[in-house]
Amino acid sequence: MHEFAAAGPARPPQDDHPRTPVFVDRRGRRRRWMTYWGLVVACLGLLYVALVTASLAAQPVRPEGNAPADAPPAARVDRPAEVDVPE
C-alpha cells in the first residue's frame, strides 16, 4: 500500500505561540462605524418600502386603460367598414 496510510490521522501543527486575534479594535470605532452605517441603510430600506406601499395604496395599478394611447370612449369615432363592390 501507500507509505502514508500507516502514519495515522493527521494532527494540526503545534505552535509555541498562543492564539491571539490579528486585529483588536480596543476603542470600538469599527463597531460604531458599522452600526451607524447599518442603521442608515436599514432606514433607507424602510423608507423605500413605505413609499412603495403608500403609492400602491393611494393609486393601485389598473391594467385596463392605463396606456396613454387609449382615448376615452366618448372621443372614439366609429366608422362603417369600407367594402369594395365589384362592378
SEDRENBA-633708 format. One record per residue (C-alpha): y, z, x; residue in three letters. Coordinates in Angstrom, 2 decimals. Example, Ala and Ser with C-alpha at 12.3 -4.5 7.8 and 13.67 -1.06 7.14 Angstrom:
<node><yy>-4.50</yy><zz>7.80</zz><xx>12.30</xx><r>ala</r></node>
<node><yy>-1.06</yy><zz>7.14</zz><xx>13.67</xx><r>ser</r></node>
This chain:
<node><yy>0.00</yy><zz>0.00</zz><xx>0.00</xx><r>met</r></node>
<node><yy>3.59</yy><zz>0.49</zz><xx>0.97</xx><r>his</r></node>
<node><yy>4.74</yy><zz>2.91</zz><xx>3.60</xx><r>glu</r></node>
<node><yy>7.39</yy><zz>4.35</zz><xx>1.26</xx><r>phe</r></node>
<node><yy>5.01</yy><zz>5.36</zz><xx>-1.53</xx><r>ala</r></node>
<node><yy>3.74</yy><zz>8.41</zz><xx>0.34</xx><r>ala</r></node>
<node><yy>7.22</yy><zz>9.72</zz><xx>1.09</xx><r>ala</r></node>
<node><yy>7.56</yy><zz>11.37</zz><xx>-2.37</xx><r>gly</r></node>
<node><yy>10.55</yy><zz>11.44</zz><xx>-4.69</xx><r>pro</r></node>
<node><yy>13.94</yy><zz>10.64</zz><xx>-3.25</xx><r>ala</r></node>
<node><yy>16.30</yy><zz>13.60</zz><xx>-2.83</xx><r>arg</r></node>
<node><yy>20.08</yy><zz>13.37</zz><xx>-2.69</xx><r>pro</r></node>
<node><yy>21.52</yy><zz>13.75</zz><xx>0.82</xx><r>pro</r></node>
<node><yy>22.51</yy><zz>17.27</zz><xx>1.78</xx><r>gln</r></node>
<node><yy>26.18</yy><zz>17.78</zz><xx>2.64</xx><r>asp</r></node>
<node><yy>27.58</yy><zz>20.65</zz><xx>4.59</xx><r>asp</r></node>
<node><yy>30.91</yy><zz>20.22</zz><xx>2.76</xx><r>his</r></node>
<node><yy>31.50</yy><zz>21.92</zz><xx>-0.59</xx><r>pro</r></node>
<node><yy>32.17</yy><zz>19.59</zz><xx>-3.51</xx><r>arg</r></node>
<node><yy>35.87</yy><zz>19.71</zz><xx>-4.40</xx><r>thr</r></node>
<node><yy>37.94</yy><zz>17.39</zz><xx>-6.59</xx><r>pro</r></node>
<node><yy>39.54</yy><zz>14.47</zz><xx>-4.81</xx><r>val</r></node>
<node><yy>42.86</yy><zz>14.88</zz><xx>-6.63</xx><r>phe</r></node>
<node><yy>44.22</yy><zz>18.05</zz><xx>-8.20</xx><r>val</r></node>
<node><yy>47.47</yy><zz>18.00</zz><xx>-10.16</xx><r>asp</r></node>
<node><yy>48.42</yy><zz>21.66</zz><xx>-9.95</xx><r>arg</r></node>
<node><yy>51.76</yy><zz>21.22</zz><xx>-11.75</xx><r>arg</r></node>
<node><yy>50.22</yy><zz>19.31</zz><xx>-14.66</xx><r>gly</r></node>
<node><yy>52.65</yy><zz>16.40</zz><xx>-14.54</xx><r>arg</r></node>
<node><yy>49.94</yy><zz>13.78</zz><xx>-15.09</xx><r>arg</r></node>
<node><yy>48.60</yy><zz>15.60</zz><xx>-18.14</xx><r>arg</r></node>
<node><yy>52.10</yy><zz>15.96</zz><xx>-19.64</xx><r>arg</r></node>
<node><yy>52.82</yy><zz>12.27</zz><xx>-18.96</xx><r>trp</r></node>
<node><yy>49.57</yy><zz>11.13</zz><xx>-20.60</xx><r>met</r></node>
<node><yy>50.10</yy><zz>13.45</zz><xx>-23.58</xx><r>thr</r></node>
<node><yy>53.66</yy><zz>12.19</zz><xx>-24.09</xx><r>tyr</r></node>
<node><yy>52.74</yy><zz>8.51</zz><xx>-23.98</xx><r>trp</r></node>
<node><yy>49.63</yy><zz>9.09</zz><xx>-26.08</xx><r>gly</r></node>
<node><yy>51.80</yy><zz>10.64</zz><xx>-28.79</xx><r>leu</r></node>
<node><yy>54.30</yy><zz>7.76</zz><xx>-28.57</xx><r>val</r></node>
<node><yy>51.55</yy><zz>5.17</zz><xx>-29.01</xx><r>val</r></node>
<node><yy>49.96</yy><zz>7.16</zz><xx>-31.86</xx><r>ala</r></node>
<node><yy>53.32</yy><zz>7.46</zz><xx>-33.67</xx><r>cys</r></node>
<node><yy>53.96</yy><zz>3.72</zz><xx>-33.32</xx><r>leu</r></node>
<node><yy>50.49</yy><zz>3.01</zz><xx>-34.72</xx><r>gly</r></node>
<node><yy>51.09</yy><zz>5.31</zz><xx>-37.69</xx><r>leu</r></node>
<node><yy>54.47</yy><zz>3.68</zz><xx>-38.32</xx><r>leu</r></node>
<node><yy>52.83</yy><zz>0.25</zz><xx>-38.33</xx><r>tyr</r></node>
<node><yy>50.13</yy><zz>1.36</zz><xx>-40.78</xx><r>val</r></node>
<node><yy>52.78</yy><zz>2.95</zz><xx>-43.02</xx><r>ala</r></node>
<node><yy>54.88</yy><zz>-0.24</zz><xx>-43.03</xx><r>leu</r></node>
<node><yy>51.90</yy><zz>-2.45</zz><xx>-43.86</xx><r>val</r></node>
<node><yy>50.82</yy><zz>-0.08</zz><xx>-46.64</xx><r>thr</r></node>
<node><yy>54.34</yy><zz>0.06</zz><xx>-48.09</xx><r>ala</r></node>
<node><yy>54.73</yy><zz>-3.72</zz><xx>-48.01</xx><r>ser</r></node>
<node><yy>51.41</yy><zz>-4.24</zz><xx>-49.77</xx><r>leu</r></node>
<node><yy>52.19</yy><zz>-1.58</zz><xx>-52.36</xx><r>ala</r></node>
<node><yy>55.67</yy><zz>-2.96</zz><xx>-53.08</xx><r>ala</r></node>
<node><yy>54.68</yy><zz>-6.62</zz><xx>-53.42</xx><r>gln</r></node>
<node><yy>50.95</yy><zz>-7.31</zz><xx>-53.40</xx><r>pro</r></node>
<node><yy>49.68</yy><zz>-10.65</zz><xx>-52.18</xx><r>val</r></node>
<node><yy>49.17</yy><zz>-13.07</zz><xx>-55.06</xx><r>arg</r></node>
<node><yy>47.45</yy><zz>-16.31</zz><xx>-54.03</xx><r>pro</r></node>
<node><yy>48.47</yy><zz>-18.20</zz><xx>-57.19</xx><r>glu</r></node>
<node><yy>51.99</yy><zz>-19.54</zz><xx>-56.97</xx><r>gly</r></node>
<node><yy>53.00</yy><zz>-18.12</zz><xx>-53.60</xx><r>asn</r></node>
<node><yy>53.25</yy><zz>-21.51</zz><xx>-51.92</xx><r>ala</r></node>
<node><yy>56.85</yy><zz>-22.69</zz><xx>-51.55</xx><r>pro</r></node>
<node><yy>55.89</yy><zz>-26.26</zz><xx>-52.55</xx><r>ala</r></node>
<node><yy>54.89</yy><zz>-25.12</zz><xx>-56.05</xx><r>asp</r></node>
<node><yy>57.53</yy><zz>-25.83</zz><xx>-58.63</xx><r>ala</r></node>
<node><yy>57.88</yy><zz>-23.70</zz><xx>-61.75</xx><r>pro</r></node>
<node><yy>56.10</yy><zz>-25.18</zz><xx>-64.79</xx><r>pro</r></node>
<node><yy>59.40</yy><zz>-25.96</zz><xx>-66.58</xx><r>ala</r></node>
<node><yy>60.62</yy><zz>-28.19</zz><xx>-63.75</xx><r>ala</r></node>
<node><yy>57.50</yy><zz>-30.38</zz><xx>-63.71</xx><r>arg</r></node>
<node><yy>57.73</yy><zz>-33.70</zz><xx>-65.47</xx><r>val</r></node>
<node><yy>54.51</yy><zz>-35.10</zz><xx>-66.88</xx><r>asp</r></node>
<node><yy>54.39</yy><zz>-38.90</zz><xx>-66.86</xx><r>arg</r></node>
<node><yy>51.79</yy><zz>-41.04</zz><xx>-68.54</xx><r>pro</r></node>
<node><yy>49.38</yy><zz>-42.73</zz><xx>-66.21</xx><r>ala</r></node>
<node><yy>50.14</yy><zz>-46.31</zz><xx>-65.31</xx><r>glu</r></node>
<node><yy>47.50</yy><zz>-48.73</zz><xx>-66.49</xx><r>val</r></node>
<node><yy>47.05</yy><zz>-52.25</zz><xx>-65.13</xx><r>asp</r></node>
<node><yy>46.25</yy><zz>-54.57</zz><xx>-68.02</xx><r>val</r></node>
<node><yy>44.76</yy><zz>-57.93</zz><xx>-67.00</xx><r>pro</r></node>
<node><yy>46.42</yy><zz>-60.94</zz><xx>-68.63</xx><r>glu</r></node>
